[in-house]
Amino acid sequence: MRRLITALVAIVMAVALAACGALDEGSGDTKGTVKAKKGSTVVKVGYLHTIAVDDKLWLGQVAGYWAKQGLDLKLTKFDTGIAEAQALNAGSIDVAIMGGVTSNFPAQGQGKVFMLNSIENATAQIWVQPGSEITNVKQLKGKKVVTTTGTTADILLLRALTKAGVSRSDVTVVNAAMPDAVQAFNSGSVDAIVLWVPFDLRVKEADPGASMIASAGDYPDAAVGDGWVANNAWYAKHQATVKKIVAGWLQSNAAFRKDPSGSLQKVWKVAYSQDAKLSDLQHQVKYQTDYTNAEWLQRYENGQVLDVVGTAEKAFVALGGLPSFVEPKTFFDTSLFVDVAKQAS
């Protein structure tokens, strides 16, 4: 029975986590993208459509970085991480670009992580009502807090309460999908909300007097890595193709670092213009961390990328989404990224 409960909790948390960062965003358009050449290697790629997860994917489509590597990416948008993970595990897709579940499903043997896309180090925030006497996390004791459990926001709540010495049992945590959570907060039915950007904009639009008392940026162990994950069997047989994916990603990342604003506008025009404001995306990217290729290489070589994934995994264990901790090096192969990045430098 205990194993069943743990499994059910993990499923619920994974479904919720998949929503992190999404805000009524669509699946993008093939117009304005560079078509692959005839005979290119087809790779079936699933992705969650939020900017911290698919920014380099779409810039690569627009600028032709995948095509230059002889790749033909067949894209499938997923609305939840659990559906994406199930498709990956079943072999319906070869590669999945995941959000926070990068530290979840692969730790259960479902996929091999081979690259991080970005780090969401400050996307989650804690807000309180206008005129509230709550000025710090410790004062959340005995209060009603709404969030989406099992998400990056919930990880922030876990880390913040722990550091403040407040037991979760001393806080009434209300679980809701983030749009509903924002509505509950704006109606005044809860004392605080733990959200992720750009939902902070929706809170401030409803009442500019609301205030933020904490951010994931205040808690280094609240960071979450978004990553590229391959089907286990496919990964074992197609490492040369994986290296081409890494090479294309490095080109896309370099272009983003050279011209962040222009690159974001290109991605917005092709993949987001029908569903999200450019200003929302510009706001979101302020709270994710991206590095130059050389900086990423350094973090792969010194183990920092493994630490980020492992720290988030420990949070899922603490929240009941995973039964036990597994060393990230068992499901995150950093060697191919290191090889390709060194050759490109």
MIPA-556239 format. One record per residue (C-alpha): residue number from 1; residue in three letters; z, x, y. Coordinates in steps of 0.5 Angstrom, whole numbers. Each point is the difference from the previous one (the first is absolute). Example, Ala and Ser with C-alpha at 12.3 -4.5 7.8 and 13.67 -1.06 7.14 Angstrom:
(1 ALA (16 25 -9))
(2 SER (-2 2 7))
***
This chain:
(1 MET (0 0 0))
(2 ARG (2 6 5))
(3 ARG (-7 3 -1))
(4 LEU (-3 -7 1))
(5 ILE (3 -1 6))
(6 THR (-2 7 3))
(7 ALA (-7 -1 -2))
(8 LEU (0 -6 4))
(9 VAL (3 3 6))
(10 ALA (-5 5 0))
(11 ILE (-6 -5 0))
(12 VAL (3 -4 5))
(13 MET (1 7 4))
(14 ALA (-7 2 -1))
(15 VAL (-3 -6 2))
(16 ALA (4 0 7))
(17 LEU (-1 8 1))
(18 ALA (-7 -1 0))
(19 ALA (0 -4 6))
(20 CYS (3 5 4))
(21 GLY (-4 2 6))
(22 ALA (-5 -6 -1))
(23 LEU (-1 -5 6))
(24 ASP (-6 -5 -2))
(25 GLU (-5 6 -1))
(26 GLY (-6 -2 -4))
(27 SER (-4 5 -4))
(28 GLY (-5 3 4))
(29 ASP (-8 0 0))
(30 THR (-5 4 -3))
(31 LYS (-4 0 7))
(32 GLY (0 7 4))
(33 THR (2 4 -7))
(34 VAL (-4 5 -3))
(35 LYS (-3 -2 -6))
(36 ALA (0 5 -6))
(37 LYS (-6 3 -3))
(38 LYS (-3 -2 -6))
(39 GLY (3 4 -6))
(40 SER (7 0 3))
(41 THR (6 0 -4))
(42 VAL (3 -7 0))
(43 VAL (8 0 1))
(44 LYS (3 -7 0))
(45 VAL (5 0 6))
(46 GLY (5 -5 1))
(47 TYR (4 0 7))
(48 LEU (5 -4 4))
(49 HIS (-2 -2 6))
(50 THR (5 3 5))
(51 ILE (-2 6 5))
(52 ALA (5 5 -3))
(53 VAL (-3 -1 -7))
(54 ASP (-8 -1 1))
(55 ASP (-1 4 7))
(56 LYS (-3 6 -3))
(57 LEU (-4 -4 -5))
(58 TRP (-4 -4 5))
(59 LEU (-1 6 4))
(60 GLY (-3 3 -6))
(61 GLN (-5 -6 -1))
(62 VAL (-2 0 8))
(63 ALA (-1 8 0))
(64 GLY (-3 0 -7))
(65 TYR (5 5 -2))
(66 TRP (0 -3 -7))
(67 ALA (-7 0 0))
(68 LYS (-1 7 1))
(69 GLN (5 2 -6))
(70 GLY (-5 -4 -4))
(71 LEU (5 -6 -1))
(72 ASP (-2 -7 0))
(73 LEU (7 -4 1))
(74 LYS (0 -7 -2))
(75 LEU (6 -3 4))
(76 THR (4 -6 -2))
(77 LYS (5 -3 5))
(78 PHE (7 -2 -3))
(79 ASP (5 -4 3))
(80 THR (6 2 -4))
(81 GLY (2 7 -3))
(82 ILE (2 -3 -7))
(83 ALA (-7 -3 0))
(84 GLU (-3 7 2))
(85 ALA (4 3 -5))
(86 GLN (-1 -4 -6))
(87 ALA (-8 1 1))
(88 LEU (1 7 0))
(89 ASN (4 0 -6))
(90 ALA (-5 -4 -3))
(91 GLY (-6 4 2))
(92 SER (-3 -5 4))
(93 ILE (0 5 6))
(94 ASP (0 8 -1))
(95 VAL (4 1 7))
(96 ALA (5 -4 4))
(97 ILE (3 2 7))
(98 MET (7 -3 0))
(99 GLY (5 -1 5))
(100 GLY (7 1 -2))
(101 VAL (-1 -1 -7))
(102 THR (-3 7 -1))
(103 SER (8 1 -1))
(104 ASN (0 -6 -5))
(105 PHE (-5 -1 -5))
(106 PRO (-2 7 -2))
(107 ALA (7 2 -1))
(108 GLN (0 -5 -5))
(109 GLY (-6 3 -3))
(110 GLN (-5 -4 3))
(111 GLY (-5 5 3))
(112 LYS (0 7 3))
(113 VAL (1 1 7))
(114 PHE (-5 6 2))
(115 MET (0 -1 8))
(116 LEU (4 -3 6))
(117 ASN (-3 -3 5))
(118 SER (5 -1 5))
(119 ILE (8 0 1))
(120 GLU (3 -6 3))
(121 ASN (6 3 3))
(122 ALA (1 -5 6))
(123 THR (-3 -6 -2))
(124 ALA (6 -4 -1))
(125 GLN (5 -2 5))
(126 ILE (6 -5 1))
(127 TRP (0 -5 6))
(128 VAL (6 -4 2))
(129 GLN (0 -6 4))
(130 PRO (-1 0 8))
(131 GLY (7 0 3))
(132 SER (3 2 -7))
(133 GLU (7 4 0))
(134 ILE (-3 4 -6))
(135 THR (-2 7 3))
(136 ASN (1 4 -7))
(137 VAL (-1 -1 -7))
(138 LYS (7 0 -2))
(139 GLN (1 -6 4))
(140 LEU (-5 -4 -5))
(141 LYS (6 -1 -4))
(142 GLY (1 -7 -1))
(143 LYS (-7 -2 3))
(144 LYS (-6 -3 -3))
(145 VAL (-6 4 0))
(146 VAL (-7 -2 -2))
(147 THR (-5 5 -3))
(148 THR (-5 0 -6))
(149 THR (4 3 -6))
(150 GLY (-3 6 -4))
(151 THR (-4 2 6))
(152 THR (0 6 5))
(153 ALA (4 -4 4))
(154 ASP (5 -1 -5))
(155 ILE (0 7 -1))
(156 LEU (2 1 7))
(157 LEU (6 -5 -1))
(158 LEU (2 4 -6))
(159 ARG (1 6 3))
(160 ALA (2 -2 7))
(161 LEU (6 -4 -3))
(162 THR (2 6 -5))
(163 LYS (0 4 6))
(164 ALA (4 -4 4))
(165 GLY (5 -1 -6))
(166 VAL (-1 -8 0))
(167 SER (-1 -3 -7))
(168 ARG (-6 -4 -1))
(169 SER (4 -6 -3))
(170 ASP (4 0 7))
(171 VAL (-7 -2 3))
(172 THR (-4 -7 -1))
(173 VAL (-7 3 -2))
(174 VAL (-5 -6 0))
(175 ASN (-6 2 -3))
(176 ALA (-7 -3 3))
(177 ALA (-7 2 1))
(178 MET (-1 4 6))
(179 PRO (-3 -6 4))
(180 ASP (5 -5 -2))
(181 ALA (6 6 1))
(182 VAL (-3 0 7))
(183 GLN (0 -7 1))
(184 ALA (7 -1 -2))
(185 PHE (2 6 5))
(186 ASN (-4 -3 6))
(187 SER (4 -7 -2))
(188 GLY (7 3 1))
(189 SER (2 -2 -7))
(190 VAL (1 8 -2))
(191 ASP (4 5 4))
(192 ALA (-5 6 -2))
(193 ILE (-6 1 -3))
(194 VAL (-3 7 -4))
(195 LEU (-7 0 1))
(196 TRP (-6 5 0))
(197 VAL (-5 1 6))
(198 PRO (-4 -4 2))
(199 PHE (5 -6 -1))
(200 ASP (4 3 6))
(201 LEU (-6 -2 5))
(202 ARG (1 -7 -3))
(203 VAL (8 0 1))
(204 LYS (-1 3 7))
(205 GLU (-6 -5 2))
(206 ALA (5 -6 -2))
(207 ASP (6 3 4))
(208 PRO (0 7 4))
(209 GLY (7 0 0))
(210 ALA (1 1 -7))
(211 SER (2 8 -2))
(212 MET (-1 5 -5))
(213 ILE (6 3 -2))
(214 ALA (-2 5 -6))
(215 SER (-7 2 -2))
(216 ALA (-2 4 -7))
(217 GLY (-1 6 5))
(218 ASP (7 0 0))
(219 TYR (1 1 -7))
(220 PRO (-5 5 -4))
(221 ASP (2 -2 -7))
(222 ALA (-3 -7 2))
(223 ALA (-7 3 1))
(224 VAL (-6 -3 -5))
(225 GLY (-6 4 -2))
(226 ASP (-6 -4 -1))
(227 GLY (-5 3 -6))
(228 TRP (-6 0 -4))
(229 VAL (1 -1 -7))
(230 ALA (-4 0 -6))
(231 ASN (-1 -3 -7))
(232 ASN (4 5 -5))
(233 ALA (-6 0 -5))
(234 TRP (-5 0 6))
(235 TYR (3 6 3))
(236 ALA (1 4 -6))
(237 LYS (-8 0 -1))
(238 HIS (-2 0 7))
(239 GLN (3 5 4))
(240 ALA (-6 3 3))
(241 THR (-1 -7 3))
(242 VAL (7 0 3))
(243 LYS (-1 7 3))
(244 LYS (-6 -3 4))
(245 ILE (4 -6 2))
(246 VAL (5 5 3))
(247 ALA (-6 4 3))
(248 GLY (-2 -6 3))
(249 TRP (7 -2 3))
(250 LEU (1 6 3))
(251 GLN (-6 -1 4))
(252 SER (2 -7 2))
(253 ASN (7 3 2))
(254 ALA (-3 6 4))
(255 ALA (-4 -5 4))
(256 PHE (6 -5 1))
(257 ARG (4 6 2))
(258 LYS (-6 3 5))
(259 ASP (-1 -7 3))
(260 PRO (6 -5 -2))
(261 SER (-2 -5 5))
(262 GLY (-8 0 -1))
(263 SER (1 0 -7))
(264 LEU (5 -6 0))
(265 GLN (-5 -4 4))
(266 LYS (-5 1 -5))
(267 VAL (4 -2 -6))
(268 TRP (2 -6 4))
(269 LYS (-7 -2 2))
(270 VAL (-2 0 -8))
(271 ALA (6 -2 -3))
(272 TYR (5 -4 4))
(273 SER (-4 -3 6))
(274 GLN (0 -7 -3))
(275 ASP (8 0 -2))
(276 ALA (4 5 5))
(277 LYS (0 2 7))
(278 LEU (-2 7 1))
(279 SER (7 1 4))
(280 ASP (4 -2 -6))
(281 LEU (-3 5 -4))
(282 GLN (1 5 6))
(283 HIS (7 -2 0))
(284 GLN (1 1 -7))
(285 VAL (-3 7 -1))
(286 LYS (6 2 5))
(287 TYR (5 -1 -6))
(288 GLN (-4 4 -5))
(289 THR (0 7 -1))
(290 ASP (-7 4 -2))
(291 TYR (-1 7 0))
(292 THR (-5 5 1))
(293 ASN (-3 2 -7))
(294 ALA (3 7 1))
(295 GLU (7 -4 1))
(296 TRP (-1 -4 -6))
(297 LEU (-2 6 -4))
(298 GLN (7 3 2))
(299 ARG (3 -6 -2))
(300 TYR (-3 0 -7))
(301 GLU (2 7 -1))
(302 ASN (7 -1 2))
(303 GLY (1 -6 -4))
(304 GLN (2 -4 6))
(305 VAL (-5 -6 -2))
(306 LEU (3 0 -7))
(307 ASP (7 -1 4))
(308 VAL (-3 -6 4))
(309 VAL (-2 -4 -6))
(310 GLY (6 2 -4))
(311 THR (5 -2 6))
(312 ALA (-4 -7 0))
(313 GLU (1 -1 -7))
(314 LYS (7 1 0))
(315 ALA (1 -5 5))
(316 PHE (-4 -5 -5))
(317 VAL (5 2 -5))
(318 ALA (6 -2 4))
(319 LEU (-3 -6 2))
(320 GLY (-2 -2 -7))
(321 GLY (-7 1 0))
(322 LEU (0 5 -5))
(323 PRO (4 2 -6))
(324 SER (1 7 1))
(325 PHE (-2 6 4))
(326 VAL (-6 4 -3))
(327 GLU (-2 7 3))
(328 PRO (-6 -1 5))
(329 LYS (-3 6 -3))
(330 THR (-1 -4 -7))
(331 PHE (-5 -5 4))
(332 PHE (-2 4 6))
(333 ASP (-5 5 -1))
(334 THR (-1 4 6))
(335 SER (-4 6 -3))
(336 LEU (-7 -3 1))
(337 PHE (1 -1 8))
(338 VAL (3 7 0))
(339 ASP (-6 3 -3))
(340 VAL (-5 -4 4))
(341 ALA (4 1 7))
(342 LYS (0 7 -1))
(343 GLN (-7 1 -2))
(344 ALA (-2 -4 7))
(345 SER (5 4 4))
***
